[in-house]
């Protein structure tokens, strides 16, 4: 079990100018400290941050269309640090 952990979620929704459309921006961040794999504390996993960002565009007039773009970014610390970035849409 990690000694320190942190999770937060931020969401923001607003009307797009004076149109019948809203936009949405959101972010979730998760941090976990170094944690041990075995009871003897001989093997440990590195601390890491995980950040997920979301953006969406949707009508408010009952229309059936919508656009969604999701991005994920992973930031890891330690000797095996390798950032990753991925976006998908529908």
C-alpha atoms as one frame of an Amber mdcrd trajectory, in Angstrom:
protein
   0.000   0.000   0.000   1.434   3.448  -0.865   2.302   5.841   1.936   0.768
   8.779   0.030  -1.967   8.899  -2.596  -3.945  11.751  -4.166  -6.991  11.810
  -6.484  -8.836  14.865  -7.814 -11.427  15.542 -10.498 -12.193  18.927 -12.113
 -15.073  19.502 -14.561 -16.128  22.690 -16.359 -19.257  23.032 -18.553 -20.313
  26.224 -20.331 -22.585  27.372 -23.123 -20.646  28.088 -26.330 -21.240  31.815
 -26.870 -24.994  32.302 -27.463 -25.478  29.093 -29.466 -27.533  26.015 -28.586
 -24.301  24.108 -27.887 -22.327  23.379 -24.699 -18.691  22.498 -24.305 -17.176
  20.428 -21.533 -13.585  20.246 -20.268 -12.563  17.833 -17.527  -9.435  16.489
 -15.864  -8.749  13.695 -13.399  -5.363  13.428 -11.667  -4.121  10.488  -9.621
  -0.810  10.248  -7.711   0.520   7.167  -5.950   3.713   7.109  -3.915   6.282
   4.314  -4.029   4.738   1.037  -2.873   6.220  -2.328  -2.016   5.298  -5.550
  -3.800   6.320  -8.100  -1.174   6.012  -8.193   2.644   9.811  -7.922   3.092
   9.906  -4.563   1.233  12.541  -5.950  -1.123  10.818  -4.955  -4.366   9.047
  -1.629  -4.888   7.077   0.013  -7.676   7.987   3.620  -8.487   5.741   6.575
  -7.700   3.651   7.875 -10.597   1.142  10.488 -11.757  -1.760   9.597 -14.045
  -3.586  12.523 -15.681  -6.680  12.086 -17.875  -8.066  15.061 -19.811 -11.446
  15.163 -21.541 -13.160  17.598 -23.865 -16.645  17.358 -25.382 -18.914  19.427
 -27.591 -22.657  18.680 -27.404 -25.915  20.276 -28.549 -28.526  21.416 -26.017
 -31.469  21.573 -28.436 -32.269  17.823 -28.429 -30.192  17.045 -31.517 -28.703
  13.543 -31.757 -25.113  14.500 -32.717 -22.126  14.978 -30.412 -18.337  15.062
 -30.592 -16.012  13.707 -27.921 -12.237  13.932 -27.700 -10.406  12.130 -24.878
  -6.706  12.360 -24.052  -4.645  10.502 -21.469  -1.162  11.368 -20.321   0.932
   9.263 -17.940   3.922  10.725 -16.134   6.108   8.277 -14.207   9.078   9.051
 -12.021  12.124   6.892 -11.277  14.684   5.085 -13.456  12.035   3.542 -15.757
  10.364   6.899 -16.512   8.577   6.928 -19.863   5.817   9.435 -20.557   2.868
   8.420 -22.703   0.194  10.385 -24.539  -2.869   8.999 -26.326  -5.959  10.617
 -27.852  -9.134   9.007 -29.141 -12.297  10.494 -30.555 -15.761   9.524 -31.690
